[in-house]
């Protein structure tokens, strides 16, 4: 029998002075095949969180024998660094409670779609301290995940070529702070310790240009970071598990194969 999801607060007293309480929901696999776990950031342009990219992903991961955690991170009108603070806290939370969940603290992956993909990639690349960290013992854990899974991610900051999703950056920063966008563009912050990545996108994505994924994969390769990327020819933005696009839907199987290749399964 599948256990019901368990929703928890990331902090007892949420820092950041806001009414929205960031939470994390634990989806335990009924037929667990690995001690790895995936922390999921749904997409939504930093203005919302799409359920099919949260609970929907947790469902297929659970079916494959992988535990999952879906994060209700703060979105607009809340601004950076609160989204990143919530993302860092979610990884720290799972690591701190690894024995409670029966997961390996050295096998924590993050997964994000669209703006959630930007959040996952930013978590893996932006290493400057942010406000409100260090609140308790949980914050003593390392926030850097062991791998990243990006689904049609927003990556590039606004540029003359027009390949970015400007709305995501405006929701993250506010229009008055767009001067800071380059600092949060993941392909510009890749380092030697950036974790390995699995990326997929569709070539005809009209919402987030596929060049975002190409540029991030290029930056990873230039720094010697192992990356697997799949570009499917057709399919709109925001497909999730892509039930209506059988060719694209194979990304879920390819991901599970990759998890095995990278020793997470």
N, C-alpha and C positions, 0 to 999 in steps of 0.2 A: 504494500500500500504506500502511495506517495504521501509524504508528510506535507501539511499545509505550509505555505510560505510564512516566515517569521519576520515581521517588520520591527526594526529597532532604531532608536535615535543614535546619531553619530556622536553626540555629546550629551551629557546630562544637562548642561547649561550652554546652549549654543552661543558661540562668540560671534560678534559682528553686528549686534544690536539690530535685529530685524525680527519680524513676526513669523517668517517662514522657518520651519524646523527641518533641516536636512536629515534624511533617514536612509537606512540601508535595509533591503529585504533579502533574506536568506532563502534560497531555493535549493533544498537538499535533493540530490539524486537518489531515487529509490533503488537503483542498481549501480552503485558507485564503482567505477573502474579505475579511478586515479585519486591521488591525494592532492592534485592540483585544484585550483579554484579560479574562476573568472569573475572579475568585478566589472560590471557593465554600466556605461554611461549612455543613456538613450539620447537620440538626437532631438532637434527641435529649434535650431537657430538661436540657442541661448534665450529663447522666449517661452519654451515649454519643454515637455519630455514625452516623446512618442512611445506609447505602450508597446507597440509591435516591435520596437527596437530595444525593449527592456524585458518585460515578461515573456515576449515572444522568443527572444534569444535564450532566455533562461530555460524555456521549455525544450528546445532542441538540444541544448547542452545537457540538461538532465537526462534526456532520452539516451544520449551518448555516454552517460555515466560520469558526468562532470558536475560538480557543485557550482552554483552561480549566486552572485549577489548583485542586485539591481539598486543603483544609487539614485535617490531623489535629491540631487544637488540643487543649489539655489540658482535661479535664472532671473532675467530682467523682471523688475527694475533693479535687482541687486547687481552689483558690478564687481569686476575684478578687484581684489584677488579672491572674493568669496567662493567663486566657482572652483578655482584651483585649490583653495583651502579645503573645500569639501571633498575634492578628488583625492588629495593627499591623505586626508583623514580616513577615507574609506579603505585605502590600502593599509594604513596603519592599524585601523580597527580590525580588519581581517587577520593581519599578522599577530596582533596582540592577543586575539582570541582563537588562534589557530588550533590549539589543542581542544578547545571547546567544540569547534566545528569539524575536527578530524581532518584538517588540511595541513599541507606542508608549507611553512612560512617562506620557503625558498622556491615555491611554485605558484606564485600569485601573478596572474595575468590581468591586464585591463583590456576592455573592449569598448569601442565607441563608434557611433554612426553619425555622419554629417558633422554638426557642431559637437556632438558627443565624441566624434573621432578627433576633432581639434582638441577637446579637453583631455582625451587620453594621450595624444601626442604631446601636448603642452606639458602634461604631468611628467612625461618621459624625457623632456628636453629643457624645460625652464627650471633651473636649479637655484635661483636666488631665494633668500628667505622672504616670507610673506607675513603680513600682519596676523596676529592671533594664534600663531603656532606656539607650541610648548605649554599647552594648557594643563597637561597631566601626564601620567605614565604612558598612556597609549601613544602620545606624541613622541616618545623616545624611540619608537620603531622607525625603521627606514620607510620612506614613502615611495621609493623607486620600485616599480613592478619588475618582474622577471621577464616579461614579454608583453608585446602590445598587438592588439588585433583591431585593425581600422577598416571600417566599412564606408565607402564613398566619403572620405573625411574632408572637412574644411581644413586647409593647411595655410595657404599663402595669405599674407596680409594684403590690404588694398594696394593695387599697382596699376600703372597705365595700361597694362595688357588686358585687364579686366577678367582675370581668371579666378578671382577670389569671390567669396560670398560676403559682400559688404555688410549685410544685415546681421550676420552672426557677430562680426567684430563690433558693430555699433551696439548690439545688445550686451556684449561682454564688457565694453569699455565706456559706453556713452559717447555721443557724437563729439562732445567737448574734449575727450581724451584719446581721440584717434591717432594722435601723434605717437602714442605708445604702442601702436599695433605691431610695428616691425619687431619690437622686443619680444612679442608673443607668437611670432610666426615660427612654427616648429622646425621647418627646414633650415632656418638660419641659426638654430641653437643645438643641432645634433652634435654630440660629443662622443668620445671613445667609450663612455659608459652607458650610452643610450641602449636600451634593450632591443633584442631582435624583434622583427615585425612580420606580421601577415597582413596584407592589404588587398582589398578588392574594390572594383569600381566598374561602371559601365561607360563605354566610350561616348555614348550619346547623352549622358547625364546633362540635362539643361539647368539643373539647380545648382550643382557644384561641379565645376569643370574638372574633367579627369586629369588635367595637367597638375592639379593639386597633388594627386597621388604620385604622378611621375616625378615631380620635383622632390617630394619627401623621400621616395625610394632612391633617387639619385644621391641625395645628401647622405642617406644611410650607407649606400655603397661606397661613397667617397671616404667615409670614416671607417670602413671595414666592418660594418654592422650587417649581419646576415638578414636578408629580407626575401620573402616570397610574395609576389604580387600577381594577381589575376585581373585582366581587363577583358570584360565581356562586351561584345559588339553592340548589343541592343539592350534597352531597359531604361525606364525613367528613374528619377531620383527617389530615394526613400523606400526602396523595395523591401528592406528587411530580409526575411528568409526567402522572399521572391516566389511565393506559391503559384503565381500565375505566369511565371517565366521559367519553365523547366531547365533551360540551358544555364541561366544565371543561378538557379537554386542549387546547382551542384557545389556552390561555394561552401556550403555547410559541410559537405563530405570532404572537400579539399582541406577545410580547416581542421577537421578531426584527424585527417592523415598527417597534416603538418604538426599537430600537437604530438603525435606519435614520433615523427621524425626528430622533433626537438626535445624528446624525452620528457614530455609533460604527461604522457599517457603510459 
